[in-house]
Amino acid sequence: MKWPKVLILFVTLVFLTGCRTDVNVRIDLHRNGSGEVSITIKLDDEALAAAEVGGEKVEDTIRLDDLPKQGWTLGDWTRGS
């Protein structure tokens, strides 16, 4: 799948710019073999500005639209303050 590569690239680029980025990946597996993966990425103001260069929001630049075709269910983006 493409999403891990996109996430790794995004985090690497932000890391190389010297900005503060915290990434938390949580994987919950159920007895029936199903599970949930949640990824939380927290960016400081400098990292967010670098990620949104060109005027696009981060939510619009990371493409996840191929995941539902592979059986994934996506939650909504939430922007903190």
C-alpha positions in Angstrom: 0.0 0.0 0.0 1.0 3.6 -0.6 0.0 5.2 2.7 3.0 4.1 4.8 5.4 5.4 2.1 3.5 8.8 2.1 3.5 9.0 5.9 7.2 8.1 6.1 8.1 10.7 3.4 6.0 13.4 5.1 7.5 12.8 8.6 11.0 12.6 7.1 10.6 15.9 5.3 9.2 17.6 8.4 12.0 16.1 10.5 14.7 17.4 8.2 13.4 20.9 8.3 14.2 21.0 12.1 10.5 21.4 13.1 8.9 19.6 16.0 6.7 16.7 15.0 5.3 14.0 17.2 3.9 10.8 15.7 1.9 8.2 17.6 0.8 5.0 15.9 -1.6 2.8 17.8 -2.6 -0.7 16.6 -5.4 -2.6 18.3 -6.0 -6.2 17.3 -9.2 -8.1 18.1 -9.5 -11.8 18.7 -11.4 -12.2 15.4 -8.4 -11.0 13.4 -9.8 -7.5 12.7 -8.3 -4.4 14.2 -7.8 -0.7 14.2 -4.9 1.5 13.3 -4.8 5.1 14.4 -2.1 7.6 13.6 -1.8 10.9 15.4 0.6 13.5 14.0 1.2 16.7 16.0 3.1 19.5 14.3 4.4 22.7 15.9 3.6 26.0 14.2 6.8 25.9 12.1 6.2 22.3 11.0 2.6 23.1 10.0 3.7 26.2 8.0 6.3 24.1 6.2 3.7 21.3 5.5 1.2 23.8 4.2 3.5 25.7 1.9 1.7 26.6 -1.3 -1.6 27.3 0.6 -2.9 23.7 0.7 -4.0 22.3 4.1 -2.2 19.2 5.3 -5.5 17.3 5.2 -5.8 18.0 1.5 -2.2 17.1 0.6 -2.0 13.6 2.1 -4.0 11.4 -0.2 -5.8 8.5 1.5 -8.6 8.0 -1.0 -7.2 4.6 -2.2 -7.5 3.0 1.2 -11.3 2.4 1.2 -10.9 0.5 -2.0 -8.6 -1.9 -0.1 -11.2 -2.3 2.7 -10.0 0.4 5.1 -12.5 2.6 6.9 -11.2 6.1 7.5 -12.2 8.5 10.2 -12.3 12.3 9.9 -9.3 14.5 10.2 -9.2 16.5 13.4 -7.2 19.6 13.7 -6.1 20.6 17.2 -5.4 24.0 18.5 
